[in-house]
Amino acid sequence: MAKKTTAEKLATIQQGYTLDGPTIELGAAIVDGEVHKEAQVRLPLSMMNRHGLVAGATGTGKTVTLHMMAEQLSTAGVPVFLADIKGDLSGLATAATASEKLTARTASLGQEWVGKAFPVEFLSLGGDGNGVPVRATITSFGPILLSRIMELNDTQESSLQLIFHFADQKKLELIDLKDLRAVIQFLTSDEGKAELEDLGGLSKATAGVILRELVNLEAQGMEKFFGEPEFDTAELLRTAPDGRGVISCLELPTLQTKPMLFSTFLMWLLADLFEDLPEAGDLDKPKLVFFLDEAHLLFSDASKAFLEAITTTVRLIRSKGVGIFFVTQTPKDVPAAVLGQLANRVQHALRAFTPEDAKALKATVSTFPVSDYDLEETLTSAGIGEAVITVMNEKGAPTPVALTKLRAPESVMGPSTDELIRSTIAASPLLPKYGTAVDNISAYEKLTDKGTAPSTGEAAPGRPPVPASVDPQSVDAEARRIEEEILGRPSSRPLPGSEAWPPAPAPVQTPASQQGGDGMMGDLAGVLGGALGGGIKSMARSFGTQLGRELLRGVFGTSSRRRR
């Protein structure tokens, strides 16, 4: 095969990155060791919901890359979510100042650089750090995600699901950790012995293990991450008055001590977004781009159920107009089922100091299309602020591989001042809504006040009693069918007649006048909540265009029940 000239290589890149619609400008191609500003490398805005990967060794410029991309997305009117692990991304709120070195770099790229500040919303998990507190209720979080934080095994995770099922059946609202602790303590007490036996498949010993893990979470100070007011993920979709997308920046000052909490909470945000957003189809630009930094934490030692949930989210959330970019060191940090769905690749330099590094390098090279570069050499010799790029063009085909010198951000590449951060938080419209934690009546108060769980037929405020017109056993049978035939996985629901089969709750007829606008479907939804736990409570409310949304709640074990 004849070796291509520099001009031919440039022509290939120029043709591949000549796009019709709006784009994110990434930088200028490097061919045969020279930067060519006439060969601009870009990413179609309409393809950013095809997801992506930003990878590279520590110190190669991954954070600056997502910083630069977030700026352009905001300018295009696209909201952005990113996690600020090192504190550097708060600089998005401060305009950068030009320097001789910066001007020389941007001129070599053909970048018309102007220092700018961007609209930033500072968030923090449970108020841990500087930002508006982000909390979730235990019910909304669900048993699968909570099991991830508690590092439970598969058996213990299944038992926790039964505990959630019991709480839902008995109208015990799980808002914070003390609510869940109170329910488990009740089940392991003499008073709750009969209830524990009725659950089936849940031993007192396993419940005790879960209780100890729960106490450990409280001892680590994690109770502040759960509670009310629960964060409404629709807040991530806001635009500023000038039309630019708001950049939601989640500060994570204690990531190293709570890595599992960080990654799982981000997964909850995505799951919650999926539940609430309508189908959008192909859009000119995404509704939100979500950057998942330190993505390896998400997959490390994850259970099968958790990995299945992530894969389902990535596959289906694209149709809701949300793009996800995983940020990590090597593609091997991401499972193959997820990696195969990441169409846009920004690969910074890799190191090959060990045999394991060399193996990871070869695996990375194999995931790129055939190109004019020697990728093994290119990826080990690329400088800081350079990356090998291939993205999906507007026709859905991969663009040519291009070693690219990346554009410079227009805001500060470092933290903003503490004064600016504090004043931005104080002026946030979200602070009055989420700034102060509240403790409403829930499972803990009900159990400590009464000493026993409410009867099944007792209606909690705002929730109808279980109607007599629906047989819970038939509902469970339908739930098994949905899991097996639609979700394509073995059902976890017990068969009628087995020891694990829970007794049907005492039926209470709900007058039609009290059923509200949901009517029969509202009643069926209530029974599904009792039969399946919080996971698929709302499945029966809509079987048309919203079926996918309701099913995903079952996949994650999360619940739509909220008290905003």
C-alpha positions as a Python dict, from the first residue, in 0.01 Angstrom:
ca = {
    (1, 'M'): (0, 0, 0),
    (2, 'A'): (143, 337, -105),
    (3, 'K'): (224, 574, 175),
    (4, 'K'): (2, 883, 183),
    (5, 'T'): (148, 1231, 157),
    (6, 'T'): (81, 1495, 422),
    (7, 'A'): (-158, 1671, 183),
    (8, 'E'): (-357, 1350, 132),
    (9, 'K'): (-380, 1287, 504),
    (10, 'L'): (-499, 1644, 561),
    (11, 'A'): (-757, 1611, 285),
    (12, 'T'): (-899, 1300, 452),
    (13, 'I'): (-938, 1481, 785),
    (14, 'Q'): (-1082, 1796, 631),
    (15, 'Q'): (-1338, 1603, 434),
    (16, 'G'): (-1432, 1387, 733),
    (17, 'Y'): (-1489, 1685, 962),
    (18, 'T'): (-1676, 1908, 715),
    (19, 'L'): (-2019, 1907, 881),
    (20, 'D'): (-2341, 2093, 804),
    (21, 'G'): (-2502, 2157, 1143),
    (22, 'P'): (-2380, 2326, 1464),
    (23, 'T'): (-2072, 2169, 1620),
    (24, 'I'): (-1845, 2163, 1922),
    (25, 'E'): (-1502, 2282, 1804),
    (26, 'L'): (-1240, 2054, 1954),
    (27, 'G'): (-915, 2177, 1796),
    (28, 'A'): (-681, 2151, 1497),
    (29, 'A'): (-538, 1830, 1353),
    (30, 'I'): (-173, 1735, 1396),
    (31, 'V'): (-36, 1560, 1086),
    (32, 'D'): (324, 1448, 1052),
    (33, 'G'): (420, 1641, 1363),
    (34, 'E'): (273, 1978, 1257),
    (35, 'V'): (-46, 2154, 1370),
    (36, 'H'): (-269, 2243, 1073),
    (37, 'K'): (-531, 2501, 1166),
    (38, 'E'): (-696, 2456, 826),
    (39, 'A'): (-794, 2103, 938),
    (40, 'Q'): (-1040, 2168, 1221),
    (41, 'V'): (-1166, 1873, 1426),
    (42, 'R'): (-1521, 1906, 1554),
    (43, 'L'): (-1811, 1712, 1701),
    (44, 'P'): (-2170, 1750, 1569),
    (45, 'L'): (-2397, 1890, 1840),
    (46, 'S'): (-2678, 1664, 1722),
    (47, 'M'): (-2463, 1356, 1788),
    (48, 'M'): (-2368, 1431, 2146),
    (49, 'N'): (-2654, 1218, 2276),
    (50, 'R'): (-2475, 921, 2115),
    (51, 'H'): (-2256, 937, 2426),
    (52, 'G'): (-1879, 947, 2447),
    (53, 'L'): (-1557, 864, 2625),
    (54, 'V'): (-1283, 1100, 2741),
    (55, 'A'): (-987, 885, 2847),
    (56, 'G'): (-618, 921, 2921),
    (57, 'A'): (-352, 884, 3186),
    (58, 'T'): (-342, 1113, 3488),
    (59, 'G'): (-218, 1463, 3401),
    (60, 'T'): (-282, 1445, 3025),
    (61, 'G'): (-558, 1709, 3021),
    (62, 'K'): (-890, 1523, 3055),
    (63, 'T'): (-1037, 1779, 3297),
    (64, 'V'): (-941, 2070, 3069),
    (65, 'T'): (-1106, 1888, 2777),
    (66, 'L'): (-1441, 1850, 2951),
    (67, 'H'): (-1404, 2210, 3076),
    (68, 'M'): (-1368, 2331, 2715),
    (69, 'M'): (-1656, 2115, 2593),
    (70, 'A'): (-1884, 2235, 2875),
    (71, 'E'): (-1820, 2598, 2777),
    (72, 'Q'): (-1922, 2541, 2417),
    (73, 'L'): (-2227, 2337, 2513),
    (74, 'S'): (-2342, 2616, 2745),
    (75, 'T'): (-2289, 2873, 2466),
    (76, 'A'): (-2506, 2655, 2238),
    (77, 'G'): (-2787, 2660, 2495),
    (78, 'V'): (-2727, 2305, 2621),
    (79, 'P'): (-2729, 2249, 3000),
    (80, 'V'): (-2434, 2052, 3137),
    (81, 'F'): (-2379, 1843, 3449),
    (82, 'L'): (-2028, 1770, 3571),
    (83, 'A'): (-1865, 1653, 3891),
    (84, 'D'): (-1586, 1875, 4026),
    (85, 'I'): (-1358, 1623, 4189),
    (86, 'K'): (-1044, 1836, 4225),
    (87, 'G'): (-1215, 2175, 4262),
    (88, 'D'): (-1076, 2304, 3931),
    (89, 'L'): (-1403, 2328, 3742),
    (90, 'S'): (-1544, 2608, 3957),
    (91, 'G'): (-1328, 2834, 3735),
    (92, 'L'): (-1607, 2813, 3474),
    (93, 'A'): (-1773, 3097, 3664),
    (94, 'T'): (-1469, 3329, 3616),
    (95, 'A'): (-1348, 3479, 3287),
    (96, 'A'): (-987, 3391, 3202),
    (97, 'T'): (-721, 3651, 3134),
    (98, 'A'): (-510, 3639, 2818),
    (99, 'S'): (-137, 3578, 2838),
    (100, 'E'): (138, 3569, 2578),
    (101, 'K'): (160, 3189, 2595),
    (102, 'L'): (-217, 3148, 2568),
    (103, 'T'): (-244, 3387, 2273),
    (104, 'A'): (29, 3202, 2086),
    (105, 'R'): (-145, 2868, 2142),
    (106, 'T'): (-490, 2983, 2034),
    (107, 'A'): (-348, 3160, 1726),
    (108, 'S'): (-175, 2839, 1616),
    (109, 'L'): (-512, 2660, 1637),
    (110, 'G'): (-711, 2926, 1452),
    (111, 'Q'): (-913, 2985, 1770),
    (112, 'E'): (-1067, 3329, 1819),
    (113, 'W'): (-1023, 3341, 2195),
    (114, 'V'): (-1212, 3579, 2427),
    (115, 'G'): (-1217, 3543, 2806),
    (116, 'K'): (-1569, 3463, 2933),
    (117, 'A'): (-1753, 3357, 3248),
    (118, 'F'): (-2034, 3102, 3225),
    (119, 'P'): (-2357, 3047, 3420),
    (120, 'V'): (-2270, 2793, 3691),
    (121, 'E'): (-2488, 2635, 3959),
    (122, 'F'): (-2281, 2497, 4246),
    (123, 'L'): (-2420, 2177, 4403),
    (124, 'S'): (-2300, 1951, 4683),
    (125, 'L'): (-2409, 1607, 4800),
    (126, 'G'): (-2613, 1660, 5114),
    (127, 'G'): (-2437, 1992, 5174),
    (128, 'D'): (-2096, 1822, 5196),
    (129, 'G'): (-1891, 2104, 5047),
    (130, 'N'): (-1984, 2436, 4888),
    (131, 'G'): (-2312, 2427, 4702),
    (132, 'V'): (-2687, 2382, 4712),
    (133, 'P'): (-2752, 2048, 4890),
    (134, 'V'): (-2855, 1753, 4671),
    (135, 'R'): (-3048, 1485, 4860),
    (136, 'A'): (-3252, 1177, 4769),
    (137, 'T'): (-3509, 986, 4970),
    (138, 'I'): (-3434, 622, 5049),
    (139, 'T'): (-3754, 519, 4868),
    (140, 'S'): (-3656, 705, 4553),
    (141, 'F'): (-3300, 573, 4568),
    (142, 'G'): (-3421, 215, 4573),
    (143, 'P'): (-3270, -113, 4696),
    (144, 'I'): (-3030, -183, 4408),
    (145, 'L'): (-2848, 149, 4433),
    (146, 'L'): (-2854, 142, 4812),
    (147, 'S'): (-2708, -209, 4809),
    (148, 'R'): (-2425, -71, 4598),
    (149, 'I'): (-2337, 188, 4862),
    (150, 'M'): (-2367, -66, 5144),
    (151, 'E'): (-2154, -315, 4942),
    (152, 'L'): (-2405, -597, 4996),
    (153, 'N'): (-2373, -931, 4821),
    (154, 'D'): (-2642, -1065, 4587),
    (155, 'T'): (-2829, -1249, 4864),
    (156, 'Q'): (-2830, -946, 5091),
    (157, 'E'): (-2939, -725, 4801),
    (158, 'S'): (-3239, -954, 4738),
    (159, 'S'): (-3324, -938, 5108),
    (160, 'L'): (-3308, -560, 5104),
    (161, 'Q'): (-3556, -561, 4817),
    (162, 'L'): (-3793, -763, 5036),
    (163, 'I'): (-3755, -505, 5312),
    (164, 'F'): (-3846, -228, 5066),
    (165, 'H'): (-4143, -440, 4957),
    (166, 'F'): (-4258, -472, 5317),
    (167, 'A'): (-4227, -98, 5381),
    (168, 'D'): (-4425, -16, 5070),
    (169, 'Q'): (-4693, -272, 5156),
    (170, 'K'): (-4731, -133, 5506),
    (171, 'K'): (-4736, 234, 5402),
    (172, 'L'): (-4406, 306, 5577),
    (173, 'E'): (-4234, 593, 5396),
    (174, 'L'): (-3857, 546, 5372),
    (175, 'I'): (-3723, 899, 5362),
    (176, 'D'): (-3388, 878, 5539),
    (177, 'L'): (-3156, 618, 5692),
    (178, 'K'): (-3329, 619, 6029),
    (179, 'D'): (-3654, 518, 5857),
    (180, 'L'): (-3494, 213, 5701),
    (181, 'R'): (-3317, 132, 6027),
    (182, 'A'): (-3649, 151, 6216),
    (183, 'V'): (-3816, -88, 5970),
    (184, 'I'): (-3533, -344, 5995),
    (185, 'Q'): (-3529, -316, 6374),
    (186, 'F'): (-3902, -378, 6379),
    (187, 'L'): (-3868, -686, 6156),
    (188, 'T'): (-3595, -832, 6378),
    (189, 'S'): (-3786, -760, 6702),
    (190, 'D'): (-4028, -992, 6880),
    (191, 'E'): (-4318, -778, 6756),
    (192, 'G'): (-4209, -808, 6395),
    (193, 'K'): (-4128, -1180, 6401),
    (194, 'A'): (-4452, -1278, 6229),
    (195, 'E'): (-4406, -1012, 5963),
    (196, 'L'): (-4051, -1135, 5898),
    (197, 'E'): (-4177, -1490, 5849),
    (198, 'D'): (-4452, -1370, 5616),
    (199, 'L'): (-4198, -1198, 5390),
    (200, 'G'): (-4032, -1528, 5301),
    (201, 'G'): (-3673, -1548, 5180),
    (202, 'L'): (-3555, -1303, 5447),
    (203, 'S'): (-3375, -1450, 5745),
    (204, 'K'): (-3329, -1267, 6072),
    (205, 'A'): (-2953, -1314, 6040),
    (206, 'T'): (-2942, -1147, 5697),
    (207, 'A'): (-3164, -863, 5820),
    (208, 'G'): (-2918, -819, 6106),
    (209, 'V'): (-2624, -795, 5865),
    (210, 'I'): (-2807, -530, 5662),
    (211, 'L'): (-2885, -342, 5982),
    (212, 'R'): (-2518, -341, 6081),
    (213, 'E'): (-2416, -209, 5739),
    (214, 'L'): (-2679, 60, 5772),
    (215, 'V'): (-2544, 164, 6111),
    (216, 'N'): (-2198, 181, 5953),
    (217, 'L'): (-2330, 426, 5691),
    (218, 'E'): (-2468, 645, 5967),
    (219, 'A'): (-2139, 625, 6155),
    (220, 'Q'): (-1959, 749, 5842),
    (221, 'G'): (-2186, 1055, 5834),
    (222, 'M'): (-2381, 949, 5526),
    (223, 'E'): (-2723, 1019, 5675),
    (224, 'K'): (-2712, 1377, 5543),
    (225, 'F'): (-2718, 1256, 5181),
    (226, 'F'): (-3064, 1106, 5226),
    (227, 'G'): (-3375, 1299, 5317),
    (228, 'E'): (-3598, 1583, 5211),
    (229, 'P'): (-3643, 1808, 5026),
    (230, 'E'): (-3540, 1566, 4753),
    (231, 'F'): (-3355, 1717, 4460),
    (232, 'D'): (-3564, 1744, 4144),
    (233, 'T'): (-3335, 1643, 3857),
    (234, 'A'): (-3533, 1870, 3624),
    (235, 'E'): (-3324, 2149, 3782),
    (236, 'L'): (-3032, 2021, 3572),
    (237, 'L'): (-3211, 2119, 3249),
    (238, 'R'): (-3226, 2494, 3308),
    (239, 'T'): (-3096, 2770, 3083),
    (240, 'A'): (-2981, 3116, 3191),
    (241, 'P'): (-3181, 3432, 3099),
    (242, 'D'): (-2939, 3495, 2811),
    (243, 'G'): (-3018, 3153, 2662),
    (244, 'R'): (-2694, 2980, 2760),
    (245, 'G'): (-2717, 2640, 2926),
    (246, 'V'): (-2663, 2633, 3302),
    (247, 'I'): (-2357, 2428, 3403),
    (248, 'S'): (-2443, 2232, 3719),
    (249, 'C'): (-2115, 2171, 3900),
    (250, 'L'): (-2129, 1911, 4178),
    (251, 'E'): (-1848, 1958, 4427),
    (252, 'L'): (-1701, 1638, 4574),
    (253, 'P'): (-1444, 1737, 4836),
    (254, 'T'): (-1459, 1402, 5019),
    (255, 'L'): (-1463, 1173, 4715),
    (256, 'Q'): (-1165, 969, 4835),
    (257, 'T'): (-1347, 871, 5153),
    (258, 'K'): (-1683, 803, 4985),
    (259, 'P'): (-1612, 688, 4626),
    (260, 'M'): (-1900, 438, 4616),
    (261, 'L'): (-2148, 702, 4732),
    (262, 'F'): (-2030, 943, 4463),
    (263, 'S'): (-2063, 704, 4171),
    (264, 'T'): (-2394, 557, 4285),
    (265, 'F'): (-2549, 898, 4348),
    (266, 'L'): (-2461, 1001, 3993),
    (267, 'M'): (-2633, 686, 3870),
    (268, 'W'): (-2943, 783, 4068),
    (269, 'L'): (-2945, 1125, 3901),
    (270, 'L'): (-2940, 959, 3559),
    (271, 'A'): (-3208, 705, 3652),
    (272, 'D'): (-3429, 982, 3786),
    (273, 'L'): (-3382, 1188, 3471),
    (274, 'F'): (-3480, 893, 3258),
    (275, 'E'): (-3799, 841, 3455),
    (276, 'D'): (-3911, 1202, 3418),
    (277, 'L'): (-3807, 1293, 3063),
    (278, 'P'): (-4040, 1221, 2769),
    (279, 'E'): (-3923, 1051, 2450),
    (280, 'A'): (-3751, 1308, 2229),
    (281, 'G'): (-3613, 1121, 1928),
    (282, 'D'): (-3344, 1287, 1718),
    (283, 'L'): (-3283, 1649, 1821),
    (284, 'D'): (-3070, 1927, 1676),
    (285, 'K'): (-2898, 1946, 2014),
    (286, 'P'): (-2922, 1743, 2336),
    (287, 'K'): (-3134, 1849, 2632),
    (288, 'L'): (-2845, 1779, 2869),
    (289, 'V'): (-2490, 1646, 2852),
    (290, 'F'): (-2380, 1455, 3161),
    (291, 'F'): (-2007, 1409, 3231),
    (292, 'L'): (-1935, 1109, 3456),
    (293, 'D'): (-1583, 1168, 3587),
    (294, 'E'): (-1383, 889, 3755),
    (295, 'A'): (-1607, 642, 3569),
    (296, 'H'): (-1405, 342, 3687),
    (297, 'L'): (-1559, 391, 4033),
    (298, 'L'): (-1899, 324, 3881),
    (299, 'F'): (-1809, -25, 3761),
    (300, 'S'): (-1559, -145, 4021),
    (301, 'D'): (-1695, -453, 4204),
    (302, 'A'): (-2045, -379, 4075),
    (303, 'S'): (-2318, -642, 4108),
    (304, 'K'): (-2474, -795, 3799),
    (305, 'A'): (-2800, -609, 3864),
    (306, 'F'): (-2616, -279, 3892),
    (307, 'L'): (-2421, -334, 3568),
    (308, 'E'): (-2741, -431, 3387),
    (309, 'A'): (-2903, -112, 3513),
    (310, 'I'): (-2615, 104, 3386),
    (311, 'T'): (-2618, -65, 3046),
    (312, 'T'): (-2993, -17, 3015),
    (313, 'T'): (-2964, 350, 3106),
    (314, 'V'): (-2693, 423, 2852),
    (315, 'R'): (-2882, 241, 2580),
    (316, 'L'): (-3220, 403, 2640),
    (317, 'I'): (-3155, 752, 2775),
    (318, 'R'): (-3024, 864, 2434),
    (319, 'S'): (-3383, 874, 2309),
    (320, 'K'): (-3463, 1121, 2589),
    (321, 'G'): (-3209, 1368, 2449),
    (322, 'V'): (-2942, 1313, 2717),
    (323, 'G'): (-2578, 1253, 2627),
    (324, 'I'): (-2340, 1079, 2871),
    (325, 'F'): (-1962, 1116, 2853),
    (326, 'F'): (-1759, 877, 3066),
    (327, 'V'): (-1428, 1022, 3186),
    (328, 'T'): (-1165, 768, 3296),
    (329, 'Q'): (-806, 654, 3237),
    (330, 'T'): (-844, 370, 2987),
    (331, 'P'): (-1135, 226, 2785),
    (332, 'K'): (-1088, -104, 2971),
    (333, 'D'): (-1234, 71, 3279),
    (334, 'V'): (-1571, 61, 3102),
    (335, 'P'): (-1752, -273, 3042),
    (336, 'A'): (-1775, -380, 2678),
    (337, 'A'): (-2156, -357, 2678),
    (338, 'V'): (-2132, 12, 2771),
    (339, 'L'): (-1819, 93, 2569),
    (340, 'G'): (-1989, -29, 2252),
    (341, 'Q'): (-2249, 246, 2291),
    (342, 'L'): (-1999, 533, 2318),
    (343, 'A'): (-1978, 675, 1966),
    (344, 'N'): (-1756, 978, 2039),
    (345, 'R'): (-1397, 920, 2153),
    (346, 'V'): (-1142, 1167, 2289),
    (347, 'Q'): (-836, 965, 2385),
    (348, 'H'): (-551, 1147, 2560),
    (349, 'A'): (-206, 995, 2603),
    (350, 'L'): (-155, 656, 2764),
    (351, 'R'): (154, 528, 2945),
    (352, 'A'): (309, 186, 2888),
    (353, 'F'): (539, 144, 3187),
    (354, 'T'): (425, -208, 3280),
    (355, 'P'): (307, -521, 3095),
    (356, 'E'): (-46, -442, 3210),
    (357, 'D'): (-13, -91, 3063),
    (358, 'A'): (108, -237, 2733),
    (359, 'K'): (-191, -471, 2723),
    (360, 'A'): (-429, -179, 2789),
    (361, 'L'): (-260, 21, 2512),
    (362, 'K'): (-312, -255, 2256),
    (363, 'A'): (-674, -294, 2364),
    (364, 'T'): (-730, 80, 2324),
    (365, 'V'): (-577, 87, 1975),
    (366, 'S'): (-802, -201, 1867),
    (367, 'T'): (-1113, 6, 1942),
    (368, 'F'): (-1026, 279, 1687),
    (369, 'P'): (-1103, 268, 1314),
    (370, 'V'): (-813, 205, 1074),
    (371, 'S'): (-622, 530, 1029),
    (372, 'D'): (-313, 697, 884),
    (373, 'Y'): (-153, 709, 1231),
    (374, 'D'): (60, 453, 1411),
    (375, 'L'): (-170, 469, 1712),
    (376, 'E'): (52, 278, 1954),
    (377, 'E'): (327, 533, 1899),
    (378, 'T'): (90, 829, 1880),
    (379, 'L'): (-91, 748, 2205),
    (380, 'T'): (232, 708, 2403),
    (381, 'S'): (395, 1024, 2262),
    (382, 'A'): (99, 1267, 2261),
    (383, 'G'): (159, 1578, 2471),
    (384, 'I'): (-57, 1742, 2736),
    (385, 'G'): (-359, 1901, 2569),
    (386, 'E'): (-343, 1666, 2271),
    (387, 'A'): (-579, 1376, 2201),
    (388, 'V'): (-665, 1119, 1937),
    (389, 'I'): (-1025, 1181, 1828),
    (390, 'T'): (-1294, 1007, 1628),
    (391, 'V'): (-1663, 1096, 1655),
    (392, 'M'): (-1992, 1011, 1487),
    (393, 'N'): (-2075, 1237, 1193),
    (394, 'E'): (-2425, 1358, 1106),
    (395, 'K'): (-2485, 1048, 892),
    (396, 'G'): (-2401, 815, 1179),
    (397, 'A'): (-2059, 707, 1046),
    (398, 'P'): (-1726, 743, 1233),
    (399, 'T'): (-1506, 1035, 1132),
    (400, 'P'): (-1137, 980, 1045),
    (401, 'V'): (-903, 937, 1339),
    (402, 'A'): (-722, 1265, 1404),
    (403, 'L'): (-448, 1352, 1652),
    (404, 'T'): (-571, 1691, 1770),
    (405, 'K'): (-425, 1989, 1956),
    (406, 'L'): (-721, 2088, 2170),
    (407, 'R'): (-868, 2435, 2206),
    (408, 'A'): (-813, 2639, 2521),
    (409, 'P'): (-1099, 2716, 2762),
    (410, 'E'): (-1216, 3077, 2786),
    (411, 'S'): (-1278, 3068, 3159),
    (412, 'V'): (-1026, 3008, 3436),
    (413, 'M'): (-854, 2667, 3433),
    (414, 'G'): (-857, 2639, 3810),
    (415, 'P'): (-1085, 2726, 4100),
    (416, 'S'): (-1287, 3045, 4127),
    (417, 'T'): (-1240, 3252, 4440),
    (418, 'D'): (-1423, 3147, 4756),
    (419, 'E'): (-1601, 3483, 4759),
    (420, 'L'): (-1742, 3430, 4409),
    (421, 'I'): (-1854, 3076, 4489),
    (422, 'R'): (-2026, 3186, 4811),
    (423, 'S'): (-2203, 3477, 4643),
    (424, 'T'): (-2317, 3255, 4354),
    (425, 'I'): (-2462, 3000, 4595),
    (426, 'A'): (-2632, 3270, 4803),
    (427, 'A'): (-2797, 3413, 4490),
    (428, 'S'): (-2908, 3072, 4359),
    (429, 'P'): (-3284, 3033, 4305),
    (430, 'L'): (-3244, 2672, 4426),
    (431, 'L'): (-3114, 2761, 4773),
    (432, 'P'): (-3453, 2855, 4928),
    (433, 'K'): (-3598, 2530, 4794),
    (434, 'Y'): (-3325, 2286, 4896),
    (435, 'G'): (-3106, 2472, 5144),
    (436, 'T'): (-3275, 2355, 5463),
    (437, 'A'): (-3338, 1988, 5541),
    (438, 'V'): (-3685, 1889, 5666),
    (439, 'D'): (-3795, 1581, 5859),
    (440, 'N'): (-4153, 1487, 5777),
    (441, 'I'): (-4350, 1207, 5939),
    (442, 'S'): (-4231, 878, 5793),
    (443, 'A'): (-4151, 518, 5891),
    (444, 'Y'): (-3938, 610, 6193),
    (445, 'E'): (-4208, 829, 6348),
    (446, 'K'): (-4484, 576, 6274),
    (447, 'L'): (-4297, 284, 6426),
    (448, 'T'): (-4163, 465, 6731),
    (449, 'D'): (-4499, 631, 6804),
    (450, 'K'): (-4716, 323, 6760),
    (451, 'G'): (-4470, 44, 6820),
    (452, 'T'): (-4608, -159, 6527),
    (453, 'A'): (-4647, -114, 6157),
    (454, 'P'): (-4979, 22, 6030),
    (455, 'S'): (-5219, -235, 5896),
    (456, 'T'): (-5206, -298, 5522),
    (457, 'G'): (-5546, -148, 5461),
    (458, 'E'): (-5462, 175, 5645),
    (459, 'A'): (-5419, 457, 5397),
    (460, 'A'): (-5128, 694, 5429),
    (461, 'P'): (-5193, 1059, 5346),
    (462, 'G'): (-5233, 1103, 4973),
    (463, 'R'): (-5235, 729, 4900),
    (464, 'P'): (-5548, 519, 4840),
    (465, 'P'): (-5593, 187, 5023),
    (466, 'V'): (-5545, -133, 4827),
    (467, 'P'): (-5865, -203, 4628),
    (468, 'A'): (-6044, -537, 4650),
    (469, 'S'): (-6107, -542, 4275),
    (470, 'V'): (-5753, -657, 4191),
    (471, 'D'): (-5596, -988, 4294),
    (472, 'P'): (-5236, -933, 4412),
    (473, 'Q'): (-5140, -1284, 4297),
    (474, 'S'): (-5248, -1203, 3942),
    (475, 'V'): (-5055, -877, 3961),
    (476, 'D'): (-4743, -1067, 4064),
    (477, 'A'): (-4795, -1308, 3776),
    (478, 'E'): (-4813, -1013, 3536),
    (479, 'A'): (-4500, -867, 3693),
    (480, 'R'): (-4314, -1193, 3631),
    (481, 'R'): (-4432, -1191, 3269),
    (482, 'I'): (-4306, -833, 3221),
    (483, 'E'): (-3965, -917, 3368),
    (484, 'E'): (-3922, -1233, 3162),
    (485, 'E'): (-4079, -1138, 2828),
    (486, 'I'): (-4022, -762, 2806),
    (487, 'L'): (-3713, -703, 3018),
    (488, 'G'): (-3560, -1031, 2899),
    (489, 'R'): (-3428, -1150, 3234),
    (490, 'P'): (-3533, -1416, 3488),
    (491, 'S'): (-3802, -1294, 3725),
    (492, 'S'): (-3718, -1246, 4090),
    (493, 'R'): (-4085, -1277, 4189),
    (494, 'P'): (-4184, -1595, 4382),
    (495, 'L'): (-4439, -1836, 4235),
    (496, 'P'): (-4782, -1872, 4402),
    (497, 'G'): (-4782, -2154, 4653),
    (498, 'S'): (-4410, -2126, 4730),
    (499, 'E'): (-4283, -2047, 5078),
    (500, 'A'): (-4160, -1712, 4957),
    (501, 'W'): (-4505, -1611, 4837),
    (502, 'P'): (-4626, -1322, 5059),
    (503, 'P'): (-4983, -1340, 5186),
    (504, 'A'): (-5229, -1114, 5012),
    (505, 'P'): (-5301, -794, 5207),
    (506, 'A'): (-5641, -747, 5360),
    (507, 'P'): (-5842, -582, 5082),
    (508, 'V'): (-6023, -256, 5135),
    (509, 'Q'): (-6269, -133, 4876),
    (510, 'T'): (-6198, 220, 4760),
    (511, 'P'): (-6509, 413, 4657),
    (512, 'A'): (-6492, 540, 4301),
    (513, 'S'): (-6539, 893, 4427),
    (514, 'Q'): (-6209, 868, 4616),
    (515, 'Q'): (-6001, 722, 4336),
    (516, 'G'): (-5916, 1055, 4175),
    (517, 'G'): (-5824, 1105, 3814),
    (518, 'D'): (-5632, 777, 3786),
    (519, 'G'): (-5943, 563, 3830),
    (520, 'M'): (-5886, 192, 3782),
    (521, 'M'): (-5530, 243, 3656),
    (522, 'G'): (-5449, 439, 3970),
    (523, 'D'): (-5574, 148, 4182),
    (524, 'L'): (-5374, -104, 3980),
    (525, 'A'): (-5067, 114, 4022),
    (526, 'G'): (-5118, 107, 4398),
    (527, 'V'): (-5135, -272, 4402),
    (528, 'L'): (-4825, -299, 4183),
    (529, 'G'): (-4648, -88, 4441),
    (530, 'G'): (-4742, -335, 4712),
    (531, 'A'): (-4660, -642, 4505),
    (532, 'L'): (-4327, -527, 4366),
    (533, 'G'): (-4200, -271, 4612),
    (534, 'G'): (-4112, 84, 4504),
    (535, 'G'): (-3938, -41, 4191),
    (536, 'I'): (-4228, -72, 3944),
    (537, 'K'): (-4503, 99, 4141),
    (538, 'S'): (-4621, 319, 3857),
    (539, 'M'): (-4595, 60, 3580),
    (540, 'A'): (-4969, 31, 3532),
    (541, 'R'): (-5032, 404, 3495),
    (542, 'S'): (-4936, 419, 3133),
    (543, 'F'): (-4888, 135, 2888),
    (544, 'G'): (-4843, 340, 2572),
    (545, 'T'): (-4556, 570, 2492),
    (546, 'Q'): (-4443, 577, 2857),
    (547, 'L'): (-4399, 200, 2899),
    (548, 'G'): (-4022, 223, 2866),
    (549, 'R'): (-4000, 485, 3137),
    (550, 'E'): (-4204, 285, 3387),
    (551, 'L'): (-4014, -35, 3313),
    (552, 'L'): (-3681, 130, 3381),
    (553, 'R'): (-3798, 206, 3732),
    (554, 'G'): (-3822, -166, 3783),
    (555, 'V'): (-3476, -223, 3638),
    (556, 'F'): (-3321, 17, 3889),
    (557, 'G'): (-3551, -55, 4179),
    (558, 'T'): (-3606, 321, 4211),
    (559, 'S'): (-3942, 477, 4281),
    (560, 'S'): (-4124, 780, 4146),
    (561, 'R'): (-4284, 860, 4479),
    (562, 'R'): (-4168, 1200, 4595),
    (563, 'R'): (-4269, 1473, 4830),
    (564, 'R'): (-4098, 1774, 4679),
}
